């Protein structure tokens, strides 16, 4: 045992693998991203939240739990009038009555969140839209057929060809039209000034050229902005996936963060069968986006789309019996962790997650924290973060030595703090 502890101490003296990272493209994100971000985010809904109406009041009643967990930011579902219950088929953007509640209930909830010190992120869906009564009779605001891409399946759009990926379930919006961009920008500014939103989560960011999103972002000056880039992931060759995320962020000058789907995929594959070697790349860095651009990586275990309840063909749930291993990882590692409402409030994990989130806050672990991976092999992963804590995933017996105090533990994980 004595020999093992000496070896671990020696590992801690090696240069830490965190700090300014770089993408394979050669970009140094330390110069563009806002560094040392201690934000903890909560996704404030799940796929079926609309069934609990008014959902806005449910959210407002949970502000005490959020504050105790150190949650700084909450992402709310799309609040505009929508043809779908979940809000992702936006119809009348300017109408803030939805299946989640009325506009009055929404603004009241935002006020309660602000009073608790929680900033509020709106889910922005502007890649596509549906008509008020027909395929494309847009109202509130009114747009004409020239706002619809010419290659949309409707067949009557007279706008330019789509600048990104198309969707088959709604009209693809032509963002090259100046009046469309002005309308979207005006609406987003109104969400900031009148409704009270502080930031944006951009839905389906692959749907249109990123330069238009950057225009919207710069015009509205959010305190936080993150985009959904959900590309296919090859677990046997993950670098192209995180490189694609880096390349997209380069295209917006690092001013908009992305969800770290690379880390999600690798992490759930690792815990599923004890393949913890997946969590370390060839440079001894974390193998997800947090190994290359941690300041701009929003890490998560699950979201409304990946869970089974979403009823989507893209469902990609984290192993339910390994959920806390996922949270032990994202709440001790760099990046900006995003908790999922269902796990936090509905699965009976609130106290366990809160304990980890409080540790993160008290030790000032942040988006740029340095990771020193001690071991990443079959059945065990151990790492030191900022030399302030050590985390272990897996069921093998291991401890970092007498200089460390056990601070949290659960199914398949332990966390120690430096005495």
C-alpha positions in Angstrom: 0.0 0.0 0.0 2.9 2.4 0.8 4.4 1.9 -2.6 1.1 2.6 -4.3 0.7 5.9 -2.4 4.2 7.0 -3.4 3.5 6.3 -7.0 0.2 8.3 -6.9 2.1 11.3 -5.3 4.6 11.2 -8.1 1.8 11.3 -10.7 0.4 14.4 -9.0 3.7 16.2 -9.6 3.4 15.8 -13.4 2.2 18.8 -15.4 -1.6 19.0 -15.3 -3.5 18.4 -18.5 -6.0 21.1 -18.1 -5.7 24.8 -18.7 -5.6 26.3 -22.2 -6.5 23.5 -24.6 -6.4 23.3 -28.4 -8.4 21.7 -31.1 -6.8 19.5 -33.6 -7.4 22.4 -36.0 -4.7 24.3 -34.1 -7.2 26.8 -32.6 -6.3 27.9 -29.0 -9.7 28.5 -27.4 -8.1 30.1 -24.3 -7.9 33.3 -26.3 -11.5 33.4 -27.3 -13.6 31.6 -24.7 -14.6 33.2 -21.4 -12.4 31.2 -19.0 -12.9 30.0 -15.4 -16.7 29.8 -15.6 -18.1 28.2 -12.4 -21.7 28.0 -13.8 -23.8 25.0 -13.0 -26.8 24.7 -15.3 -30.1 22.9 -15.0 -32.3 21.8 -17.9 -35.6 22.9 -16.4 -37.9 20.5 -18.1 -38.2 17.0 -19.7 -40.1 15.8 -22.8 -43.4 15.4 -20.9 -43.3 18.5 -18.8 -46.1 20.1 -20.8 -48.5 17.6 -19.2 -47.9 19.4 -15.9 -49.5 22.7 -16.5 -48.7 25.4 -15.6 -45.1 24.1 -15.8 -43.8 27.6 -15.2 -45.3 27.5 -11.7 -43.7 24.1 -11.0 -40.3 25.6 -11.9 -40.9 28.7 -9.8 -41.7 26.5 -6.8 -38.3 24.8 -7.0 -36.0 27.8 -6.7 -35.0 26.9 -3.1 -33.7 23.5 -4.2 -31.8 25.2 -7.1 -30.2 27.7 -4.8 -29.1 25.0 -2.3 -27.5 23.0 -5.2 -25.6 26.1 -6.4 -27.5 26.2 -9.7 -26.8 29.5 -11.5 -28.6 28.9 -14.8 -31.8 27.2 -15.9 -32.7 26.4 -19.5 -36.5 26.5 -20.1 -38.4 24.9 -22.9 -39.6 26.9 -26.0 -42.2 29.3 -24.6 -43.8 30.5 -27.9 -47.1 29.2 -29.3 -46.4 25.9 -31.0 -48.2 23.3 -33.1 -46.5 20.6 -30.9 -47.0 20.2 -27.2 -43.3 20.3 -26.5 -42.8 23.6 -28.3 -40.5 22.6 -31.1 -42.9 23.4 -33.9 -43.0 27.1 -33.4 -46.1 28.8 -34.8 -46.5 32.3 -33.5 -43.2 33.4 -32.1 -44.5 36.6 -30.4 -47.3 34.8 -28.5 -45.9 33.4 -25.2 -48.9 31.3 -24.3 -48.0 27.6 -24.6 -48.8 24.2 -23.2 -46.3 25.1 -20.4 -48.5 28.0 -19.2 -49.5 31.5 -19.9 -47.2 34.5 -20.6 -48.1 35.9 -17.1 -47.1 32.6 -15.5 -43.9 32.6 -17.5 -42.8 36.1 -16.5 -43.7 35.4 -12.9 -41.5 32.3 -12.9 -38.6 34.2 -14.4 -39.0 36.9 -11.8 -38.9 34.2 -9.0 -35.8 32.6 -10.6 -34.0 36.0 -10.8 -34.9 36.7 -7.2 -33.1 33.4 -6.3 -30.1 34.4 -8.3 -30.8 32.0 -11.2 -30.4 33.3 -14.7 -32.8 32.0 -17.4 -32.0 30.6 -20.8 -34.7 30.5 -23.6 -34.9 27.7 -26.1 -34.6 29.4 -29.4 -36.1 27.6 -32.4 -35.6 29.6 -35.6 -34.4 27.0 -38.0 -38.0 26.1 -38.9 -41.6 27.2 -38.4 -45.1 26.1 -39.1 -48.1 28.1 -40.3 -50.9 29.3 -38.1 -53.6 27.4 -40.0 -51.9 26.0 -43.1 -48.4 24.9 -44.2 -47.0 28.4 -44.3 -49.4 31.2 -43.3 -47.0 32.8 -40.8 -48.5 35.3 -38.3 -47.0 37.0 -35.3 -44.8 37.9 -37.0 -46.0 37.7 -40.6 -43.6 36.4 -43.1 -44.2 35.6 -46.8 -43.3 32.6 -49.0 -39.9 34.2 -49.6 -39.0 33.4 -46.0 -39.2 29.7 -46.9 -36.2 27.9 -48.5 -36.7 27.0 -52.2 -35.7 23.4 -51.5 -38.2 23.0 -48.7 -40.6 20.0 -49.2 -43.6 22.4 -49.3 -42.6 23.2 -52.8 -43.9 26.8 -52.8 -41.0 28.5 -51.0 -39.3 31.2 -53.1 -36.4 31.9 -50.8 -32.8 30.9 -51.3 -31.7 27.3 -50.9 -31.3 26.1 -47.3 -27.9 27.1 -45.8 -27.9 24.0 -43.5 -29.6 20.7 -42.9 -33.4 20.6 -43.7 -36.2 19.2 -41.6 -39.2 17.3 -43.0 -41.7 18.3 -40.3 -41.8 22.1 -40.8 -40.9 24.8 -43.2 -37.1 25.5 -43.4 -36.6 29.2 -42.9 -34.4 31.3 -45.3 -32.0 33.2 -43.0 -30.5 35.0 -46.0 -33.5 37.3 -46.1 -32.7 40.6 -44.3 -36.3 41.1 -43.1 -36.4 37.6 -41.6 -33.1 38.2 -39.7 -34.4 41.6 -38.5 -37.7 40.0 -37.4 -35.9 37.2 -35.5 -33.5 39.7 -33.9 -36.3 42.0 -32.8 -38.2 39.0 -31.3 -35.1 37.9 -29.4 -34.4 41.4 -28.1 -38.1 41.5 -26.9 -37.5 38.2 -25.1 -34.6 39.8 -23.3 -36.1 43.1 -22.4 -39.8 42.3 -21.9 -40.0 38.6 -21.0 -36.8 38.6 -19.0 -34.7 35.9 -20.6 -30.9 36.2 -20.0 -29.5 33.8 -22.6 -30.1 31.4 -25.4 -30.1 27.7 -26.1 -30.1 27.4 -29.9 -32.0 24.4 -31.2 -30.8 22.4 -34.2 -27.8 24.6 -34.9 -26.9 22.5 -38.0 -30.1 23.7 -39.7 -28.7 27.0 -40.9 -25.3 28.7 -41.5 -23.6 29.6 -38.2 -22.9 33.1 -39.3 -26.6 34.0 -38.9 -26.6 32.6 -35.4 -23.6 34.7 -34.6 -25.5 37.8 -35.9 -28.4 37.0 -33.6 -26.1 36.5 -30.7 -24.1 39.6 -31.1 -27.3 41.7 -31.6 -28.9 40.4 -28.4 -25.9 40.2 -26.1 -26.9 37.2 -24.0 -25.1 36.4 -20.7 -24.9 32.8 -21.9 -25.4 31.0 -25.2 -25.1 27.4 -26.1 -25.9 25.5 -29.4 -27.2 22.0 -30.0 -24.8 20.3 -32.4 -25.8 16.6 -32.4 -23.7 14.8 -35.0 -23.2 11.0 -35.4 -20.5 9.7 -33.1 -18.2 6.8 -34.0 -17.0 5.4 -30.6 -14.1 3.8 -32.3 -12.9 7.1 -33.7 -14.1 10.0 -31.6 -11.7 12.7 -32.6 -13.6 13.7 -35.7 -16.7 14.3 -33.6 -15.1 16.7 -31.2 -13.2 18.3 -34.0 -16.5 19.0 -35.7 -17.7 20.8 -32.5 -14.5 22.8 -32.4 -14.7 23.8 -36.1 -18.3 24.9 -35.6 -17.3 27.1 -32.6 -14.4 28.5 -34.6 -17.0 29.6 -37.1 -18.7 31.7 -34.4 -15.4 33.0 -33.0 -15.9 30.9 -29.8 -18.7 33.2 -28.8 -21.3 30.4 -28.5 -20.8 27.2 -26.5 -21.9 23.8 -27.5 -23.3 20.7 -25.7 -20.5 18.2 -25.3 -22.2 15.2 -27.0 -18.7 13.7 -27.4 -18.3 13.4 -23.7 -21.8 12.1 -23.2 -21.3 9.3 -25.7 -17.9 8.3 -24.5 -18.9 8.5 -20.8 -22.0 6.3 -21.1 -20.0 3.7 -23.2 -17.3 3.7 -20.5 -19.6 3.1 -17.5 -21.8 0.6 -19.4 -19.1 -2.1 -19.5 -16.3 -0.8 -17.4 -14.4 0.5 -20.4 -13.0 3.5 -18.6 -10.0 3.6 -20.9 -12.3 5.4 -23.2 -12.1 8.5 -20.9 -8.4 9.2 -21.8 -7.1 10.3 -25.2 -3.6 9.7 -26.6 -2.4 13.0 -25.0 -3.6 11.9 -21.5 -6.4 14.4 -21.7 -10.2 13.8 -21.3 -11.3 12.3 -24.5 -14.4 14.4 -24.9 -14.7 18.0 -26.0 -13.6 18.9 -22.4 -10.1 17.6 -23.4 -9.8 20.2 -26.2 -12.0 23.2 -25.4 -13.4 22.8 -21.9 -14.4 26.4 -21.4 -17.0 26.1 -24.2 -18.1 22.5 -23.4 -21.5 22.1 -21.7 -21.4 18.6 -20.3 -24.5 16.6 -19.5 -25.7 13.0 -18.8 -29.1 13.1 -20.5 -31.5 15.7 -21.9 -35.1 15.8 -23.1 -34.2 14.2 -26.5 -31.9 11.4 -25.3 -34.2 9.9 -22.7 -36.6 7.0 -23.4 -39.6 9.2 -22.5 -38.9 11.4 -25.5 -40.3 8.6 -27.6 -37.8 9.6 -30.3 -35.9 7.3 -32.7 -32.8 9.3 -31.6 -33.3 8.3 -28.0 -29.8 7.7 -26.5 -30.3 7.2 -22.7 -27.5 7.0 -20.2 -27.6 3.6 -18.3 -30.1 4.2 -15.6 -28.1 2.2 -12.9 -25.0 4.3 -13.7 -26.5 7.8 -13.6 -24.6 8.9 -10.6 -21.3 7.8 -12.1 -22.1 10.2 -14.9 -22.8 13.1 -12.5 -19.7 12.3 -10.4 -17.7 12.7 -13.6 -19.3 16.0 -15.0 -19.5 17.7 -11.6 -15.8 17.1 -10.8 -14.4 17.8 -14.3 -14.0 20.9 -16.3 -16.6 22.2 -18.7 -20.0 23.6 -17.6 -22.2 20.8 -16.2 -25.9 20.7 -17.0 -28.1 18.7 -14.7 -31.3 17.1 -16.0 -34.6 17.9 -14.3 -35.8 14.3 -14.2 -32.7 13.0 -12.5 -32.6 15.9 -10.0 -36.2 16.1 -9.0 -37.9 12.9 -10.1 -35.4 10.1 -9.6 -34.7 10.7 -5.9 -31.1 11.9 -6.6 -31.5 15.5 -5.6 -29.5 15.2 -2.3 -26.7 13.1 -3.9 -26.3 15.4 -6.8 -26.5 18.5 -4.5 -23.6 17.1 -2.4 -21.4 16.8 -5.5 -22.5 20.2 -6.8 -21.7 21.8 -3.5 -18.3 20.2 -3.5 -17.7 21.7 -6.9 -18.6 25.1 -5.8 -16.7 25.0 -2.5 -13.5 23.9 -4.2 -14.0 26.4 -7.0 -13.8 23.7 -9.7 -14.7 25.4 -13.0 -14.8 25.2 -16.7 -11.0 25.5 -17.0 -10.0 23.2 -14.1 -6.9 21.1 -14.7 -7.3 17.3 -15.1 -4.6 14.9 -14.2 -5.7 11.4 -15.2 -4.1 8.9 -12.9 -5.5 5.8 -14.5 -8.1 5.0 -17.1 -8.3 1.2 -17.7 -10.7 -1.6 -17.7 -13.0 -1.3 -14.6 -11.4 1.8 -13.1 -10.9 5.5 -13.8 -9.2 7.9 -11.4 -8.2 11.5 -11.8 -7.1 14.5 -9.8 -8.8 17.9 -10.5 -6.8 21.1 -9.7 -5.1 18.9 -7.1 -8.1 19.7 -4.9 -10.1 16.5 -5.4 -9.7 13.0 -6.6 -12.5 11.1 -8.3 -12.8 7.3 -8.9 -15.3 5.6 -11.2 -15.7 1.9 -11.1 -16.1 -0.8 -8.5 -12.4 -1.8 -7.9 -11.0 -1.0 -4.5 -8.7 2.0 -4.6 -7.9 5.1 -2.6 -5.5 8.0 -3.2 -3.7 7.8 0.2 -3.7 9.5 3.6 -3.5 13.0 2.2 -7.1 12.8 1.0 -10.4 12.7 2.8 -13.4 10.8 1.5 -16.0 13.5 0.8 -18.7 11.7 -1.3 -19.5 8.3 -2.5 -22.3 6.3 -4.2 -22.9 3.5 -6.7 -19.7 3.1 -8.6 -17.9 6.3 -7.6 -16.0 8.0 -4.8 -14.7 11.6 -4.4 -11.9 12.7 -2.0 -10.8 16.2 -1.1 -7.3 17.3 -0.3 -6.6 17.7 3.4 
